[in-house]
């Protein structure tokens, strides 16, 4: 019973990783690290959106932003 759960769990994890890889290739994902605590993930093909992360030492607390087009973006984490 334990071996079955492990094999199902590992197959689900591998499937999830392969799916994320294929979606990343389809959307044209690009990862840029600007420095410690400051990185960006951009999707250039079908979407014009990205994720921006600011954390220590650049910001006092960790902040995750969703930016699309020319908008200022929406703060995803923390929510308040």
N, C-alpha and C positions, 0 to 999 in steps of 0.2 A: 504494500500500500504506500509506503514512504517513497519507494523508487518511482512509482507512477506519478505521485505529486511532484517530485523533483523533475521528472522528464517533461511533464506538462508545463510546469513553471518555467523551465529553461527554454522550452519551445516557444512559449508565449513571449518571453523576454527577447529571444532572438528575432521573432517575428516583428515585435515592436521596433527594435533597432533597425531592422532592414526596411520596414515601412517608413520610419523617420528619415533614413538615408535616401530612399527613393523620392519622398516628398521634398527633401532638401535639394536634390538634384533637379527635380521638376520646377521648383520655384526659384532656382538660382541663388541658393543661400550662400552668403559670404560672411565670414567671421573676421572681425578686426579687433585686435587688442591694442589699445592706445597707451596703456601703461598699467601699473598695478592698481586694481580696483576700478578700472575704466575700460569697458569693452562694448562692442556693438555687433549685432547680428542683423544683416540686411537680406531682404528677399527682392531680387531685381526683376524677375521675369513676370509672372502673372500678377503679382502684387507689388505695390510700391510702399511696403511697410517694413518695419524693423523693430528690434528690441534693443534698448539702450540700458546699460547698467552703470550706476555710479555708486561707489562704495569707498570705504576707507582706503587710502588716506585722502582722497579727493572730496569726499562728503562725510559728514559726521555720522549719518546712518545710511543703510543700504536702500537704494531706490531703483526700481525697475520701471521703465517707461515703454509704452507702445507708441511709436511714431509712424504716421502714414502721410505721405505727400509733404505738403508745406505746413501742415498744422503743427501746433505746439506740442502735441502728444498728450497721452493720457497716462497718469500714474497708476501702475498695476500693483505695486508693492512698496511700502505698506499702503493700505487703502485709506488711511486717515492721516 
